[in-house]
Amino acid sequence: MRPHSGGIAALAPVFGRFRDAFDYDLMERFGVRLRDVGRTFGWSAVPVILRHLPPDSATVRKAKPDQGGWTRQDAMTADLIDAVRWLQWTVVSAFSKSKPREPVPYPRPWDTSTRRVGSGAVPVSDFWDWWDGGGAA
């Protein structure tokens, strides 16, 4: 027996974590349930279906939550929105006496550079109390 023989056993992690999402995708796209696999089409089709699920499918959204179901077209649209905002800012800046605020990038689910946690710095005394086991600051 090969160490990574694949087959149904290789699908166990997928069915363990994403069973409900994959079952939903099968119902939505093919009109079958996971329990019908083997009768309607073979188990060998399941890895093919998994590899070719679109980004907006329930399985992909659950497996890759950082992408938020975004497609390439969504990302390109966000880039276009940013480009138009910067162009608008450039024109307004060129013909204005006061400099306007720079445009804020369109939010993307995978971009963590603009996310903030908390409202400010933790005072040093609170930090050391927390560090010494006093609970969360």
mmCIF file of the C-alpha atoms, coordinates in Angstrom:
data_MODEL
# 
_entry.id   MODEL 
# 
loop_
_atom_site.group_PDB 
_atom_site.id 
_atom_site.type_symbol 
_atom_site.label_atom_id 
_atom_site.label_alt_id 
_atom_site.label_comp_id 
_atom_site.label_asym_id 
_atom_site.label_entity_id 
_atom_site.label_seq_id 
_atom_site.pdbx_PDB_ins_code 
_atom_site.Cartn_x 
_atom_site.Cartn_y 
_atom_site.Cartn_z 
_atom_site.occupancy 
_atom_site.B_iso_or_equiv 
_atom_site.pdbx_formal_charge 
_atom_site.auth_seq_id 
_atom_site.auth_comp_id 
_atom_site.auth_asym_id 
_atom_site.auth_atom_id 
_atom_site.pdbx_PDB_model_num 
ATOM 1   C CA . MET A 1 1   ? 0.000   0.000  0.000   1.00 0.00 ? 1   MET A CA 1 
ATOM 2   C CA . ARG A 1 2   ? 1.285   3.454  -0.900  1.00 0.00 ? 2   ARG A CA 1 
ATOM 3   C CA . PRO A 1 3   ? 1.752   5.929  1.999   1.00 0.00 ? 3   PRO A CA 1 
ATOM 4   C CA . HIS A 1 4   ? -0.550  8.506  0.371   1.00 0.00 ? 4   HIS A CA 1 
ATOM 5   C CA . SER A 1 5   ? -2.945  6.304  -1.521  1.00 0.00 ? 5   SER A CA 1 
ATOM 6   C CA . GLY A 1 6   ? -5.674  8.939  -1.739  1.00 0.00 ? 6   GLY A CA 1 
ATOM 7   C CA . GLY A 1 7   ? -9.173  7.707  -2.396  1.00 0.00 ? 7   GLY A CA 1 
ATOM 8   C CA . ILE A 1 8   ? -12.015 8.103  0.027   1.00 0.00 ? 8   ILE A CA 1 
ATOM 9   C CA . ALA A 1 9   ? -9.672  8.088  3.046   1.00 0.00 ? 9   ALA A CA 1 
ATOM 10  C CA . ALA A 1 10  ? -7.937  11.199 1.710   1.00 0.00 ? 10  ALA A CA 1 
ATOM 11  C CA . LEU A 1 11  ? -11.298 13.018 1.767   1.00 0.00 ? 11  LEU A CA 1 
ATOM 12  C CA . ALA A 1 12  ? -11.859 12.400 5.489   1.00 0.00 ? 12  ALA A CA 1 
ATOM 13  C CA . PRO A 1 13  ? -10.348 15.745 6.597   1.00 0.00 ? 13  PRO A CA 1 
ATOM 14  C CA . VAL A 1 14  ? -12.542 17.609 4.117   1.00 0.00 ? 14  VAL A CA 1 
ATOM 15  C CA . PHE A 1 15  ? -15.680 15.851 5.272   1.00 0.00 ? 15  PHE A CA 1 
ATOM 16  C CA . GLY A 1 16  ? -14.760 16.327 8.904   1.00 0.00 ? 16  GLY A CA 1 
ATOM 17  C CA . ARG A 1 17  ? -14.389 20.101 8.721   1.00 0.00 ? 17  ARG A CA 1 
ATOM 18  C CA . PHE A 1 18  ? -16.439 21.100 5.699   1.00 0.00 ? 18  PHE A CA 1 
ATOM 19  C CA . ARG A 1 19  ? -19.100 18.412 5.392   1.00 0.00 ? 19  ARG A CA 1 
ATOM 20  C CA . ASP A 1 20  ? -22.080 20.743 5.737   1.00 0.00 ? 20  ASP A CA 1 
ATOM 21  C CA . ALA A 1 21  ? -20.647 23.300 3.306   1.00 0.00 ? 21  ALA A CA 1 
ATOM 22  C CA . PHE A 1 22  ? -19.749 20.655 0.720   1.00 0.00 ? 22  PHE A CA 1 
ATOM 23  C CA . ASP A 1 23  ? -23.180 19.042 1.089   1.00 0.00 ? 23  ASP A CA 1 
ATOM 24  C CA . TYR A 1 24  ? -24.741 22.452 0.429   1.00 0.00 ? 24  TYR A CA 1 
ATOM 25  C CA . ASP A 1 25  ? -22.563 22.988 -2.661  1.00 0.00 ? 25  ASP A CA 1 
ATOM 26  C CA . LEU A 1 26  ? -23.552 19.568 -4.025  1.00 0.00 ? 26  LEU A CA 1 
ATOM 27  C CA . MET A 1 27  ? -27.237 20.374 -3.498  1.00 0.00 ? 27  MET A CA 1 
ATOM 28  C CA . GLU A 1 28  ? -26.965 23.842 -5.027  1.00 0.00 ? 28  GLU A CA 1 
ATOM 29  C CA . ARG A 1 29  ? -24.823 22.960 -8.034  1.00 0.00 ? 29  ARG A CA 1 
ATOM 30  C CA . PHE A 1 30  ? -25.740 19.347 -8.849  1.00 0.00 ? 30  PHE A CA 1 
ATOM 31  C CA . GLY A 1 31  ? -29.034 18.667 -7.079  1.00 0.00 ? 31  GLY A CA 1 
ATOM 32  C CA . VAL A 1 32  ? -27.589 15.754 -5.090  1.00 0.00 ? 32  VAL A CA 1 
ATOM 33  C CA . ARG A 1 33  ? -26.592 15.234 -1.478  1.00 0.00 ? 33  ARG A CA 1 
ATOM 34  C CA . LEU A 1 34  ? -23.323 13.889 -0.136  1.00 0.00 ? 34  LEU A CA 1 
ATOM 35  C CA . ARG A 1 35  ? -25.130 10.697 0.844   1.00 0.00 ? 35  ARG A CA 1 
ATOM 36  C CA . ASP A 1 36  ? -25.975 10.180 -2.861  1.00 0.00 ? 36  ASP A CA 1 
ATOM 37  C CA . VAL A 1 37  ? -22.334 10.047 -3.955  1.00 0.00 ? 37  VAL A CA 1 
ATOM 38  C CA . GLY A 1 38  ? -21.627 6.543  -5.192  1.00 0.00 ? 38  GLY A CA 1 
ATOM 39  C CA . ARG A 1 39  ? -25.110 6.144  -6.645  1.00 0.00 ? 39  ARG A CA 1 
ATOM 40  C CA . THR A 1 40  ? -25.311 9.253  -8.841  1.00 0.00 ? 40  THR A CA 1 
ATOM 41  C CA . PHE A 1 41  ? -21.609 9.626  -9.620  1.00 0.00 ? 41  PHE A CA 1 
ATOM 42  C CA . GLY A 1 42  ? -18.456 7.909  -8.431  1.00 0.00 ? 42  GLY A CA 1 
ATOM 43  C CA . TRP A 1 43  ? -16.280 8.843  -5.475  1.00 0.00 ? 43  TRP A CA 1 
ATOM 44  C CA . SER A 1 44  ? -13.504 9.637  -7.932  1.00 0.00 ? 44  SER A CA 1 
ATOM 45  C CA . ALA A 1 45  ? -15.512 12.696 -9.018  1.00 0.00 ? 45  ALA A CA 1 
ATOM 46  C CA . VAL A 1 46  ? -15.474 14.233 -5.527  1.00 0.00 ? 46  VAL A CA 1 
ATOM 47  C CA . PRO A 1 47  ? -11.818 15.441 -5.575  1.00 0.00 ? 47  PRO A CA 1 
ATOM 48  C CA . VAL A 1 48  ? -12.412 16.879 -9.055  1.00 0.00 ? 48  VAL A CA 1 
ATOM 49  C CA . ILE A 1 49  ? -15.469 18.777 -7.833  1.00 0.00 ? 49  ILE A CA 1 
ATOM 50  C CA . LEU A 1 50  ? -13.540 20.044 -4.788  1.00 0.00 ? 50  LEU A CA 1 
ATOM 51  C CA . ARG A 1 51  ? -10.638 21.288 -6.941  1.00 0.00 ? 51  ARG A CA 1 
ATOM 52  C CA . HIS A 1 52  ? -12.962 23.201 -9.246  1.00 0.00 ? 52  HIS A CA 1 
ATOM 53  C CA . LEU A 1 53  ? -15.372 24.819 -6.812  1.00 0.00 ? 53  LEU A CA 1 
ATOM 54  C CA . PRO A 1 54  ? -15.588 28.579 -7.430  1.00 0.00 ? 54  PRO A CA 1 
ATOM 55  C CA . PRO A 1 55  ? -14.425 31.072 -4.764  1.00 0.00 ? 55  PRO A CA 1 
ATOM 56  C CA . ASP A 1 56  ? -18.001 31.961 -3.843  1.00 0.00 ? 56  ASP A CA 1 
ATOM 57  C CA . SER A 1 57  ? -18.930 28.351 -2.980  1.00 0.00 ? 57  SER A CA 1 
ATOM 58  C CA . ALA A 1 58  ? -19.771 27.523 0.627   1.00 0.00 ? 58  ALA A CA 1 
ATOM 59  C CA . THR A 1 59  ? -16.894 25.030 0.870   1.00 0.00 ? 59  THR A CA 1 
ATOM 60  C CA . VAL A 1 60  ? -14.238 27.492 -0.304  1.00 0.00 ? 60  VAL A CA 1 
ATOM 61  C CA . ARG A 1 61  ? -15.640 30.288 1.886   1.00 0.00 ? 61  ARG A CA 1 
ATOM 62  C CA . LYS A 1 62  ? -15.442 27.989 4.914   1.00 0.00 ? 62  LYS A CA 1 
ATOM 63  C CA . ALA A 1 63  ? -11.985 26.632 4.008   1.00 0.00 ? 63  ALA A CA 1 
ATOM 64  C CA . LYS A 1 64  ? -10.510 30.062 3.222   1.00 0.00 ? 64  LYS A CA 1 
ATOM 65  C CA . PRO A 1 65  ? -12.379 32.618 5.350   1.00 0.00 ? 65  PRO A CA 1 
ATOM 66  C CA . ASP A 1 66  ? -9.658  35.236 4.818   1.00 0.00 ? 66  ASP A CA 1 
ATOM 67  C CA . GLN A 1 67  ? -10.662 35.496 1.159   1.00 0.00 ? 67  GLN A CA 1 
ATOM 68  C CA . GLY A 1 68  ? -14.290 36.155 2.027   1.00 0.00 ? 68  GLY A CA 1 
ATOM 69  C CA . GLY A 1 69  ? -15.569 34.606 -1.186  1.00 0.00 ? 69  GLY A CA 1 
ATOM 70  C CA . TRP A 1 70  ? -13.900 37.241 -3.330  1.00 0.00 ? 70  TRP A CA 1 
ATOM 71  C CA . THR A 1 71  ? -13.299 36.404 -6.967  1.00 0.00 ? 71  THR A CA 1 
ATOM 72  C CA . ARG A 1 72  ? -10.563 37.840 -9.183  1.00 0.00 ? 72  ARG A CA 1 
ATOM 73  C CA . GLN A 1 73  ? -13.158 40.159 -10.672 1.00 0.00 ? 73  GLN A CA 1 
ATOM 74  C CA . ASP A 1 74  ? -14.030 41.474 -7.208  1.00 0.00 ? 74  ASP A CA 1 
ATOM 75  C CA . ALA A 1 75  ? -10.359 42.169 -6.495  1.00 0.00 ? 75  ALA A CA 1 
ATOM 76  C CA . MET A 1 76  ? -9.915  43.907 -9.861  1.00 0.00 ? 76  MET A CA 1 
ATOM 77  C CA . THR A 1 77  ? -13.027 46.001 -9.215  1.00 0.00 ? 77  THR A CA 1 
ATOM 78  C CA . ALA A 1 78  ? -11.602 47.066 -5.845  1.00 0.00 ? 78  ALA A CA 1 
ATOM 79  C CA . ASP A 1 79  ? -8.345  48.023 -7.618  1.00 0.00 ? 79  ASP A CA 1 
ATOM 80  C CA . LEU A 1 80  ? -10.317 50.090 -10.127 1.00 0.00 ? 80  LEU A CA 1 
ATOM 81  C CA . ILE A 1 81  ? -12.207 51.840 -7.336  1.00 0.00 ? 81  ILE A CA 1 
ATOM 82  C CA . ASP A 1 82  ? -8.886  52.687 -5.672  1.00 0.00 ? 82  ASP A CA 1 
ATOM 83  C CA . ALA A 1 83  ? -7.433  53.968 -8.956  1.00 0.00 ? 83  ALA A CA 1 
ATOM 84  C CA . VAL A 1 84  ? -10.440 56.218 -9.586  1.00 0.00 ? 84  VAL A CA 1 
ATOM 85  C CA . ARG A 1 85  ? -10.308 57.570 -6.035  1.00 0.00 ? 85  ARG A CA 1 
ATOM 86  C CA . TRP A 1 86  ? -6.593  58.380 -6.414  1.00 0.00 ? 86  TRP A CA 1 
ATOM 87  C CA . LEU A 1 87  ? -7.199  60.030 -9.784  1.00 0.00 ? 87  LEU A CA 1 
ATOM 88  C CA . GLN A 1 88  ? -9.986  62.101 -8.297  1.00 0.00 ? 88  GLN A CA 1 
ATOM 89  C CA . TRP A 1 89  ? -7.774  63.050 -5.348  1.00 0.00 ? 89  TRP A CA 1 
ATOM 90  C CA . THR A 1 90  ? -4.954  64.063 -7.732  1.00 0.00 ? 90  THR A CA 1 
ATOM 91  C CA . VAL A 1 91  ? -7.230  66.318 -9.789  1.00 0.00 ? 91  VAL A CA 1 
ATOM 92  C CA . VAL A 1 92  ? -8.780  67.940 -6.716  1.00 0.00 ? 92  VAL A CA 1 
ATOM 93  C CA . SER A 1 93  ? -5.318  68.437 -5.167  1.00 0.00 ? 93  SER A CA 1 
ATOM 94  C CA . ALA A 1 94  ? -4.010  70.097 -8.331  1.00 0.00 ? 94  ALA A CA 1 
ATOM 95  C CA . PHE A 1 95  ? -6.823  72.651 -8.487  1.00 0.00 ? 95  PHE A CA 1 
ATOM 96  C CA . SER A 1 96  ? -7.429  73.259 -4.796  1.00 0.00 ? 96  SER A CA 1 
ATOM 97  C CA . LYS A 1 97  ? -5.739  75.647 -2.375  1.00 0.00 ? 97  LYS A CA 1 
ATOM 98  C CA . SER A 1 98  ? -6.017  73.200 0.513   1.00 0.00 ? 98  SER A CA 1 
ATOM 99  C CA . LYS A 1 99  ? -4.857  69.634 0.239   1.00 0.00 ? 99  LYS A CA 1 
ATOM 100 C CA . PRO A 1 100 ? -7.704  67.117 0.640   1.00 0.00 ? 100 PRO A CA 1 
ATOM 101 C CA . ARG A 1 101 ? -7.381  63.930 2.659   1.00 0.00 ? 101 ARG A CA 1 
ATOM 102 C CA . GLU A 1 102 ? -5.807  61.022 0.811   1.00 0.00 ? 102 GLU A CA 1 
ATOM 103 C CA . PRO A 1 103 ? -8.280  58.355 -0.284  1.00 0.00 ? 103 PRO A CA 1 
ATOM 104 C CA . VAL A 1 104 ? -8.771  55.294 1.870   1.00 0.00 ? 104 VAL A CA 1 
ATOM 105 C CA . PRO A 1 105 ? -8.226  51.988 0.047   1.00 0.00 ? 105 PRO A CA 1 
ATOM 106 C CA . TYR A 1 106 ? -11.308 49.927 -0.641  1.00 0.00 ? 106 TYR A CA 1 
ATOM 107 C CA . PRO A 1 107 ? -11.455 47.253 2.097   1.00 0.00 ? 107 PRO A CA 1 
ATOM 108 C CA . ARG A 1 108 ? -10.321 43.778 1.158   1.00 0.00 ? 108 ARG A CA 1 
ATOM 109 C CA . PRO A 1 109 ? -10.883 40.781 3.450   1.00 0.00 ? 109 PRO A CA 1 
ATOM 110 C CA . TRP A 1 110 ? -7.252  39.611 3.306   1.00 0.00 ? 110 TRP A CA 1 
ATOM 111 C CA . ASP A 1 111 ? -5.711  43.020 4.017   1.00 0.00 ? 111 ASP A CA 1 
ATOM 112 C CA . THR A 1 112 ? -4.930  43.301 7.721   1.00 0.00 ? 112 THR A CA 1 
ATOM 113 C CA . SER A 1 113 ? -2.746  46.411 7.461   1.00 0.00 ? 113 SER A CA 1 
ATOM 114 C CA . THR A 1 114 ? -5.669  48.778 8.095   1.00 0.00 ? 114 THR A CA 1 
ATOM 115 C CA . ARG A 1 115 ? -7.256  46.839 10.950  1.00 0.00 ? 115 ARG A CA 1 
ATOM 116 C CA . ARG A 1 116 ? -6.914  48.146 14.483  1.00 0.00 ? 116 ARG A CA 1 
ATOM 117 C CA . VAL A 1 117 ? -7.517  46.300 17.695  1.00 0.00 ? 117 VAL A CA 1 
ATOM 118 C CA . GLY A 1 118 ? -8.318  48.361 20.775  1.00 0.00 ? 118 GLY A CA 1 
ATOM 119 C CA . SER A 1 119 ? -8.574  52.090 21.141  1.00 0.00 ? 119 SER A CA 1 
ATOM 120 C CA . GLY A 1 120 ? -5.082  53.014 22.282  1.00 0.00 ? 120 GLY A CA 1 
ATOM 121 C CA . ALA A 1 121 ? -2.034  51.981 24.232  1.00 0.00 ? 121 ALA A CA 1 
ATOM 122 C CA . VAL A 1 122 ? -2.414  50.025 27.456  1.00 0.00 ? 122 VAL A CA 1 
ATOM 123 C CA . PRO A 1 123 ? -0.952  51.887 30.450  1.00 0.00 ? 123 PRO A CA 1 
ATOM 124 C CA . VAL A 1 124 ? 2.285   50.289 31.654  1.00 0.00 ? 124 VAL A CA 1 
ATOM 125 C CA . SER A 1 125 ? 0.904   49.616 35.146  1.00 0.00 ? 125 SER A CA 1 
ATOM 126 C CA . ASP A 1 126 ? -2.090  47.748 33.673  1.00 0.00 ? 126 ASP A CA 1 
ATOM 127 C CA . PHE A 1 127 ? 0.203   45.748 31.410  1.00 0.00 ? 127 PHE A CA 1 
ATOM 128 C CA . TRP A 1 128 ? 2.460   44.622 34.250  1.00 0.00 ? 128 TRP A CA 1 
ATOM 129 C CA . ASP A 1 129 ? -0.568  43.695 36.365  1.00 0.00 ? 129 ASP A CA 1 
ATOM 130 C CA . TRP A 1 130 ? -1.832  41.580 33.468  1.00 0.00 ? 130 TRP A CA 1 
ATOM 131 C CA . TRP A 1 131 ? 1.619   40.122 32.765  1.00 0.00 ? 131 TRP A CA 1 
ATOM 132 C CA . ASP A 1 132 ? 1.986   39.039 36.374  1.00 0.00 ? 132 ASP A CA 1 
ATOM 133 C CA . GLY A 1 133 ? -1.261  37.091 36.160  1.00 0.00 ? 133 GLY A CA 1 
ATOM 134 C CA . GLY A 1 134 ? -3.814  39.729 37.105  1.00 0.00 ? 134 GLY A CA 1 
ATOM 135 C CA . GLY A 1 135 ? -6.160  38.874 34.207  1.00 0.00 ? 135 GLY A CA 1 
ATOM 136 C CA . ALA A 1 136 ? -6.808  40.513 30.874  1.00 0.00 ? 136 ALA A CA 1 
ATOM 137 C CA . ALA A 1 137 ? -6.187  44.226 30.580  1.00 0.00 ? 137 ALA A CA 1 
# 
